[in-house]
Amino acid sequence: MATPMFRFDPVDLPPEALAIRTEVRDFIQEHQHLMGFTRSEFNRDFSRAMARRGWIGMTWPKQYGGHERSAFERYVVIEEMLAAGAPLSAHYTGDRQSGPNILRFGTKAQKQFFCPRIAAGELTFCIGMSEPNSGSDLAATRTRAVKVDGGYKINGSKLWTSNAHRADYAILFCKMAGDGKQEPDRHAGATQFLLDLKLPGIEIRPVLDLLGEHHFNEIFLTDVIVPDDRLLGQEGNGWNQVTSELAFERSAPDRFLVFFQMLREMVRMAGPTPDRATAAALGKLIAQLATLRGMSLSIAGMLHEGLQPNTESAVVKDLGTRYEQDIPVAARQLFPAEPELEAMETYVSMIARSTMNAPRLSIQGGTREILRGIIARGLGLR
């Protein structure tokens, strides 16, 4: 029986990564008025300011707008921004996964067009993966592309697409239309496209979350014509490409730092001499955070080596989601308060927002069932 490819090697941040932390904290202090509860706020000006510091596309080749810095330096920048609640949404998807996927599978012309614009904070991407009735089971996607003269005609829909109403492009995951017969390989025909969201035939409808806020969307595609030069990679290679993209999405520290400010507020409320039960509960949460951070840093090390930590990324995402959803539960138990979104007291509004935000974390980056299937296959159990 083969040994499962599954590792979390300890990693120490190199000096250049430690050195950048102070620089990032100074930047955050300068822009303190823009910091919020989580990274979900969309602010193109903030993204452009980060780009001017060279903090978007940090690890990419300079010829494509990048800065050729290490994955560890990028990790520190993202970690500090997430912990501060910086408004990263305008560039985050492009920086985290769309750009790297284009660099890996795109043509030279695609790299030259898209990557410098992403790195400059000018081009916003969203993720066109999940669908109604299939959710995170991407192999069940029903969106279909048909080859036509000069391009592809696409019909279908996507769901839970964050920021589609504000994004410029999506990397669309679909399948090439077949002969109507059941494919023995559920991954057959999977293909990706660089979809301009202003093309005719695209309708974007809002999906409001429990807070009544508009981050999610449903996208409807009706006879949308995508030109040949917007095919990403090769027809039928989409499954390999999307798993590579998801490794980037699931490995980032945003999978366990969403409610970091809630945790920090809980520690503040506990004070310097908490009772035994409070100290034990907070100690457990902080120990879990330290463990997740160590695992995430290990993944950054693997990315730095050019590896594809698909299984490890799924583990961190699964554990991170459970951890984040535990934080508001612990907060309500330790410091009971009636949640109120508009409350003047920071903790009361935080507990309301975290409680109502927690359910959606199970959707982002793959549901728990899908993630555990990936983990089982990675361990050779399926």
C-alpha positions in Angstrom: 0.0 0.0 0.0 1.4 3.4 -1.0 2.3 5.9 1.7 -0.2 8.8 1.6 1.1 12.1 0.4 0.2 14.1 3.5 2.6 16.5 5.3 2.8 19.5 7.6 6.5 20.2 8.0 7.4 22.9 10.6 8.4 26.2 9.0 10.2 29.2 10.4 9.6 32.6 8.7 12.8 33.8 7.0 14.3 37.2 8.0 12.9 39.0 5.0 9.4 37.9 6.0 9.8 39.1 9.5 11.2 42.4 8.3 8.1 43.2 6.3 5.7 42.9 9.2 6.6 46.3 10.7 6.2 47.9 7.3 2.7 46.4 6.9 1.6 47.4 10.4 2.7 51.0 9.7 0.6 50.9 6.5 -2.4 49.6 8.4 -2.1 52.3 11.0 -2.0 54.9 8.2 -5.2 53.5 6.8 -6.8 52.6 10.2 -10.0 54.5 9.2 -10.7 51.9 6.5 -10.3 48.8 8.8 -13.5 46.8 9.6 -14.6 43.5 11.1 -13.5 41.2 8.2 -11.8 41.5 4.8 -15.1 41.4 2.9 -15.3 45.1 2.3 -14.7 46.1 -1.3 -12.4 49.1 -1.8 -10.5 49.6 -5.1 -8.6 52.6 -3.7 -7.3 50.5 -0.8 -6.3 47.8 -3.3 -4.5 50.3 -5.5 -2.6 51.6 -2.4 -1.5 48.0 -1.6 -0.4 47.6 -5.2 1.7 50.7 -5.0 3.6 49.1 -2.1 4.1 46.0 -4.2 1.8 43.8 -2.1 -0.4 42.3 -4.9 1.2 39.7 -7.1 4.1 39.5 -4.7 5.4 36.1 -5.8 4.7 36.6 -9.5 7.4 37.1 -12.2 8.3 40.7 -12.8 7.6 40.4 -16.5 3.9 39.9 -15.6 3.6 42.7 -13.1 4.8 40.7 -10.1 7.6 41.4 -7.6 9.3 38.0 -7.3 9.2 38.0 -3.5 8.8 34.8 -1.4 5.6 33.0 -0.4 6.5 33.7 3.2 6.6 37.5 2.7 3.2 37.3 1.0 1.9 35.3 3.9 3.0 37.9 6.4 1.3 40.7 4.4 -2.0 38.8 4.1 -1.9 37.7 7.8 -1.5 41.2 9.0 -4.2 42.6 6.7 -6.7 39.9 7.7 -6.0 40.4 11.4 -6.7 44.1 11.0 -9.9 43.6 9.0 -8.5 45.4 6.0 -10.9 45.8 2.9 -9.2 43.3 0.6 -12.1 42.0 -1.5 -11.4 44.1 -4.6 -8.2 42.3 -5.4 -8.1 39.3 -3.1 -9.5 36.6 -5.5 -7.3 37.8 -8.3 -4.2 37.8 -6.1 -4.9 34.6 -4.3 -5.9 32.3 -7.1 -7.0 33.8 -10.5 -3.6 35.3 -11.2 -1.6 32.2 -10.2 -4.0 30.0 -12.3 -3.4 32.3 -15.3 0.3 32.2 -14.8 0.3 28.4 -14.7 -2.2 27.6 -17.5 -2.7 30.8 -19.5 -1.1 31.8 -22.8 1.6 34.4 -23.0 -0.9 37.0 -24.2 -3.3 36.2 -21.3 -0.5 36.6 -18.8 0.6 39.9 -20.3 -3.0 41.2 -20.4 -4.4 40.1 -17.0 -1.6 39.7 -14.5 -0.1 43.2 -14.6 -3.7 44.7 -14.2 -4.4 42.4 -11.2 -1.1 43.3 -9.6 -1.9 47.0 -10.1 -5.2 46.6 -8.2 -7.1 47.6 -11.4 -8.7 44.3 -12.4 -11.1 42.4 -10.1 -11.9 38.7 -10.4 -14.6 36.4 -9.0 -15.0 32.7 -8.9 -17.4 31.0 -11.3 -17.6 27.5 -9.8 -20.5 26.5 -7.7 -24.0 26.0 -9.2 -27.6 25.5 -8.0 -28.4 21.9 -7.2 -24.7 20.9 -7.2 -23.0 23.3 -4.8 -19.4 22.3 -4.2 -19.7 19.2 -6.3 -17.9 20.7 -9.3 -18.0 17.4 -11.2 -21.8 17.8 -11.3 -21.7 21.2 -13.1 -24.3 21.7 -15.7 -23.0 24.8 -17.4 -22.1 23.9 -20.9 -19.9 25.3 -23.7 -20.3 24.6 -27.4 -17.6 25.4 -29.9 -18.7 27.9 -32.5 -16.8 30.0 -35.1 -14.4 32.2 -33.3 -15.2 31.1 -29.8 -17.6 29.3 -27.5 -21.3 29.6 -26.8 -22.0 29.1 -23.1 -25.3 28.4 -21.3 -25.8 27.8 -17.6 -25.7 29.4 -14.2 -23.5 29.9 -11.1 -24.4 30.5 -7.5 -22.6 31.9 -4.4 -20.4 34.0 -6.6 -18.9 36.6 -4.3 -18.6 40.1 -5.7 -19.8 39.2 -9.2 -21.8 42.4 -9.3 -18.6 44.4 -8.9 -16.0 42.2 -10.6 -14.6 42.6 -14.0 -13.9 39.0 -14.8 -14.6 35.5 -13.6 -12.7 32.3 -14.2 -15.7 30.2 -15.3 -15.7 26.4 -14.7 -18.0 24.4 -17.1 -18.0 21.4 -19.4 -17.9 21.0 -23.1 -21.2 19.9 -24.5 -21.1 16.2 -25.4 -23.5 13.9 -27.3 -26.0 13.7 -24.4 -24.8 10.3 -23.2 -23.8 9.7 -19.6 -20.0 10.2 -19.2 -18.3 7.4 -17.4 -15.7 10.0 -16.2 -17.5 12.8 -14.3 -14.5 15.1 -14.9 -14.6 14.6 -18.7 -14.9 17.8 -20.7 -14.2 20.1 -17.8 -13.0 23.4 -19.2 -12.2 26.9 -17.9 -12.8 30.3 -19.5 -11.8 33.9 -18.7 -15.2 35.4 -18.6 -15.8 39.1 -19.2 -18.8 39.9 -17.0 -19.9 42.7 -19.3 -20.6 40.3 -22.2 -24.1 40.2 -23.6 -26.2 37.4 -22.3 -24.9 37.6 -18.7 -27.4 38.5 -15.9 -26.2 38.9 -12.3 -28.8 38.7 -9.5 -28.1 39.4 -5.8 -28.2 36.7 -3.1 -28.5 38.5 0.3 -26.9 36.9 3.4 -28.4 36.7 6.8 -27.2 40.3 7.5 -29.1 41.5 4.5 -25.8 42.3 2.8 -25.0 41.8 -0.8 -21.8 39.8 -1.3 -23.1 36.6 -3.0 -24.7 36.5 -6.4 -26.3 34.1 -8.9 -25.0 34.4 -12.5 -27.1 33.4 -15.5 -25.5 32.8 -18.9 -27.7 32.7 -22.0 -25.9 32.1 -25.3 -22.9 34.0 -24.1 -20.2 34.1 -26.7 -16.6 33.9 -25.3 -13.9 34.4 -27.9 -11.2 31.7 -28.5 -8.5 33.7 -26.8 -10.4 33.6 -23.5 -10.1 29.8 -23.2 -7.9 29.2 -20.2 -5.6 26.2 -20.6 -6.9 23.4 -22.8 -10.4 22.0 -23.4 -11.0 19.0 -21.1 -8.1 20.0 -18.7 -10.5 22.0 -16.5 -10.5 19.5 -13.6 -6.7 19.6 -13.2 -6.8 23.4 -13.5 -9.6 23.9 -11.0 -8.1 21.6 -8.3 -4.9 23.7 -8.6 -6.9 26.9 -8.2 -8.7 25.5 -5.2 -5.4 24.6 -3.5 -4.6 28.4 -3.6 -8.1 29.3 -2.3 -8.1 26.8 0.6 -4.5 27.4 1.8 -4.7 31.1 2.7 -4.9 32.2 6.3 -8.3 33.8 5.7 -9.7 30.3 6.4 -9.1 30.8 10.1 -8.7 34.6 10.6 -12.1 35.8 9.7 -13.2 36.3 13.3 -9.8 37.2 14.7 -11.0 40.6 15.9 -13.9 38.8 17.7 -11.3 36.6 19.5 -9.2 39.7 20.4 -12.3 41.4 21.8 -13.1 38.3 23.9 -9.5 38.4 25.4 -9.9 42.1 26.1 -13.2 41.5 27.9 -11.7 38.6 29.9 -9.1 41.0 31.4 -5.8 40.1 32.9 -7.2 37.7 35.5 -10.0 35.7 34.0 -11.7 32.9 36.0 -10.6 29.3 35.4 -13.4 28.4 32.9 -12.9 31.5 30.8 -9.1 31.1 30.7 -9.5 27.4 29.7 -12.0 28.3 26.9 -9.9 31.2 25.5 -6.7 29.1 25.9 -8.2 26.4 23.8 -9.2 28.8 21.0 -5.8 30.5 21.0 -4.0 27.1 20.9 -6.2 26.0 18.0 -5.3 29.3 16.2 -1.6 28.7 16.8 -1.9 25.2 15.4 -3.9 26.3 12.3 -1.3 29.0 11.7 1.5 26.5 11.8 -0.3 24.3 9.4 -1.0 27.2 7.1 2.7 28.3 7.2 3.7 24.8 6.3 1.5 25.1 3.2 3.1 28.4 2.3 6.4 26.5 2.5 5.1 23.9 0.1 3.9 26.6 -2.3 7.3 28.3 -2.1 8.8 24.9 -3.2 6.4 24.8 -6.2 4.3 21.9 -4.8 0.6 21.4 -4.9 -0.7 20.9 -1.4 -4.3 20.0 -2.4 -4.9 17.6 0.5 -3.2 19.7 3.1 -5.2 22.8 2.0 -8.4 20.9 2.3 -7.5 19.9 5.9 -6.8 23.5 6.9 -9.9 24.8 5.3 -12.1 22.1 7.0 -10.5 22.6 10.4 -10.5 26.4 9.9 -14.2 26.6 9.1 -15.1 24.5 12.2 -12.8 26.7 14.3 -14.3 30.0 13.0 -17.8 28.7 13.6 -16.9 27.8 17.2 -15.8 31.4 18.0 -19.2 33.0 18.1 -20.6 30.0 20.1 -17.8 30.4 22.7 -18.4 34.2 22.7 -22.1 33.8 23.6 -21.3 31.3 26.3 -18.5 33.3 28.0 -19.9 36.8 27.7 -23.7 36.5 27.2 -25.2 39.5 25.4 -28.2 40.1 23.3 -26.9 40.4 19.7 -27.6 43.7 18.1 -26.1 44.8 14.8 -26.5 48.5 15.4 -25.3 48.4 19.0 -22.9 51.1 20.2 -20.9 48.6 22.2 -18.3 46.9 20.0 -18.7 43.4 21.4 -22.5 43.3 21.1 -22.4 44.3 17.4 -19.5 41.9 16.8 -21.3 38.9 18.3 -24.3 39.7 16.1 -22.2 39.9 12.9 -20.1 36.8 13.7 -23.2 34.7 14.6 -24.9 35.6 11.3 -21.8 35.4 9.2 -20.8 31.9 10.5 -23.2 29.8 8.4 -21.8 31.0 5.1 -18.3 29.9 6.0 -19.3 26.3 5.3 -20.0 27.3 1.7 -16.9 29.2 0.8 -14.0 27.2 -0.6 -16.0 23.9 -0.5 -18.5 22.3 1.8 -17.3 20.0 4.6 -18.5 16.9 2.8 -16.5 17.7 -0.3 -13.4 18.7 1.6 -13.5 15.4 3.6 -13.8 13.5 0.4 -10.7 15.2 -0.9 -8.9 14.4 2.3 -9.9 10.8 2.2 -8.6 10.4 -1.3 -5.4 12.2 -0.4 -4.9 9.7 2.4 -5.6 6.7 0.2 -8.9 5.9 2.0 -11.1 6.1 -1.1 
